[in-house]
Every structure is written in structure tokens, then in C-alpha cells.
């Protein structure tokens, strides 16, 4: 337990000036005697001078030390049972305290300062910075952090996930900001970089290998449990948390990234260089830039490509939202190509739709003409089915519709009206009435209706009633003939009720 400098000074004064014993100091200052011993030993008092009085554990110390040498992680409770079986009668709590003093400690590992050449190495990692609420969606806010090992120049960019596409986009933006790239990039054991690792055998993500081949750098994962090898990027992430992100307000992720770029070129570049505090990071970066690899002529493609199946509705689902497509491509396998701003749906090489990307959840992003064309198609389909039905029941209806179209009348409304008359009066009467209306030079449903009524009155028939109930209801409401009850008497075999 850490103690105050004042208490430490008191312990040293009472021991050296007042000649108090260690136990007296502990009792009067209300501290543990182990604390007093630690302070005195750190001041140079020999351990032999501070030797404790004889203890019950002394006869068993050789056995305990030998056991701990073989089994350094053996628990104190198990060791206590072993010593107790050999005659030890001390309390278990005091025994645990003594074991903690005698347990061998592993030697602390020392590290050499890692020096790199200009333009030789960079380090990459993700940092998690909470979540963003976008409409009904809750998305993680991930920071892509890259740092050049020599100059410590930082690149920072935020994304709404840590998928492979954003991982590559972070690289491309960092290279563009630096106007070059280092020869080696170090990674932690990220799935975006390393798919499998067994000892020294490493299987890289093939997409990252293709990306590295395009930009001519060497991807290199750090050794397992060797975080010091990428300590520069880990310290950069802590620096981002404390100096950039803490208490920062922003409108959206585009605003946050604009502020991050200004911070990288401003405050982060103006900090003193860790290698030479007489220079600024930006000044060292300007020297390093000449040693960076040149960028290729074209950037590596980082668009997301996802195969999707269009259902019976004219939409495809991508990243929690639905995007409209032409109704002519429903029930097909299509491809979504997306970048951070746009979503394109393609069929082969043909772009069917191009929408702004939404990061909400459950939204329908539509092109109005997609839905309008579907509605128009549905109306035309219903009209064509009605025309076919009329043509089969009353062939003269085709001449009536043709003459009505020449006059500019609404064929859909005429078709609906003629279908209603067909249902009420029947096919034969409708055919004769259409011929009569055409003979009178009036190709309109009203003329057909007048002819139908005239024929009904001439034949002295009752007015027809339209069947407006659905077919299954009509079948259900048909009269049911009751079953004859005398059949039950036959089942009794002619016996009367008294038997």
C-alpha cells in the first residue's frame, strides 16, 4: 500500500534519530510492520538488521521453498494443507501472508527502445469510441488510427463499423493524407489482417494481401503478447481519447471527421517530437515524407459488393434498410455496390438504381418513378385482363373500345363499367346491346346500359341485382336441405321407447 511522504519521513526519523524499534514504530503510527520494514529497506537498512523474530513456519521453509521452486503457481491454500499434514499449527491467514513474501517472482522483462528509419514503418489499429444513435439504429463509432513510427505523424478517421471495406478505406485516406506510405505496416492480430495463426505460421486475409500488393507495402503482424511492438499506435489512441475526443461535440460523422483532419494537421502535428523535443512532429514528418513510397496511379477499389435477392416487392435489403429497384427485376439475384455515401444496385453491368446511403434502420429509400411505374403497370394489367374477359364474353366490346379510344375516352373506366354490366345482365344480352349502341353511333357504356334496360322492359323481366358478395361467401350462403329424421327411426330397429 502506498503511504504519504510525510508518514515515510516520520518512520525514518523515529528509527534513525529516536532509535525506536520497528514494532514500536508500527504500533505508534498505526501502520503494518511490513510497511515499516519496506520503508526502512528502501532507505538502505540491511535485511539482516530488520530480521523478524522466530516463527512457526521456520522449520518448514526449506520444504515450502523447494515446492514453490517446482510449482511456482501452487495456491497458498493447497500449500497450507501440505504443511499442516507435516505438523504446522499456524493460522491459514498468517500463512498466506508469509507465502506471499517467499513466493518467487518472475523477472521483469526489459525492452530496448525500438528505432526505425524514416519512411520504414507505420502502425495501424482500431479504437472503439462508444456508439451513435442514427434514427432507430445504434451503430458503433470506430476510430481508424494510423501513425508513422519515425515522425509519429497521426492519421485519424471515424467509421460506423470495423468491417474490411472501412479498414481499407482508412488506409487509402491515410496514404492520401501523407501523400505516400511506409514500406512496412504493423498490425495487431485483427481479423481484417490475420485470419489464422499457429506459432510462426500466419495466414493473412487475402483481401489485405491484394491491397498490400497494389500499394507495394509489407503487412506484418506483431508477435503474440508483444504490445510494445506497436506501442506507438496504442499511445496515439490514448492521445486521441484525451486530447481530441474528450468533451467534443459534433453534428454527424462527416463533421467529426472534418474536425479530426484539422486536429491531425494542427494540434497533433504541433506537439513536440518524442525523439527530439527541439522539433515538432510536423517538422519531422516533412523530413520523412521524401522517404515514403509513392502512391499508385489508381487507388484500390474499396466499395462493398454484396449479392442480394430481390423478393416479390420492388426492394432489396442492404445494411438494415430497403432500397427500391425497377419492378421488372423482382425475384432476381442482383448485386449491391456501396460506398459511404451511395448505394448502387446493378444487374450484371447495368445500374438499376443509385440511392443515397442511409445508416438508419428499417427505412425505405425509394426512387419515385420505380413505384409510379409499378402502379401504372398494375393498372394496365388489370385493364388488359378486363379487356380479355370482355372480348371472350362479348366480341363486339373490342369495336366499342377501339372507337372510344379514338374519341379520347378513358378505356379503363369503360372496361370497368362493361364488366359490371356483364355481371348483371349476362354475356348474350351485353353482346346484343353493344351492337345496338354501336349502330346508334354512341360507343359508350351509358348507351349500352340504356339498350340493356330497353331489352329487359321489352321482355318484361325483373331488374337484375349485382352479385357483390365474394364467391366463397356465396357458396357458404347457399340453402341447405335438412336431413330426413325418419332415418333415425330405422336405426332403432322398430323398437318403441319403452324397451
Buried (B, 14 or more C-beta within 10 A) or exposed (E): EEBEEEBBEBBBEBBEEEEBEBEBBBEEBEBEBBBBBBBBEEEEBEEEEBEBEEEBBEEBEEBBEEBBEEEEEBEBEEBBEBBBEEEBEBEEEEBBEBBEEEBEEEEEEEEEEEEBEBBBBBBBBBBEBEEBEBEEBEBBBBBBBBBBBBBBBBBBBBBBBBEBBBBBBBBBBBBEBBEBBBBBBBBBEBEBBBEEEEEEEBEBBEBBEEBBEBBEBEBBBBEEEEEBBBBBBBBBBEBBEEEBBEEEEBEEBEEBBEBBBEBBBEEBBEBEBEBEEEBBBBBBBBEBBEBBBEBEEEBBEBBBEBEBEBEEBBBBBBBBBBBBBBBEBBEEEBBBBBBBEEBBBBBEEEEBBEBEBBBBBEBEBBBEEBBEBBEEEEEEEEBEEBBEBBEEBBEBBEEBBEBBEEEEBEBBEBBBBBBEBBBBBBBEBBBBBBBBBBEEEBBBBEBBBBBBBEBBEEEEEEEBEEEEEEEEEEEEEEEEEEEEEEEEEEEEEEEEEEE
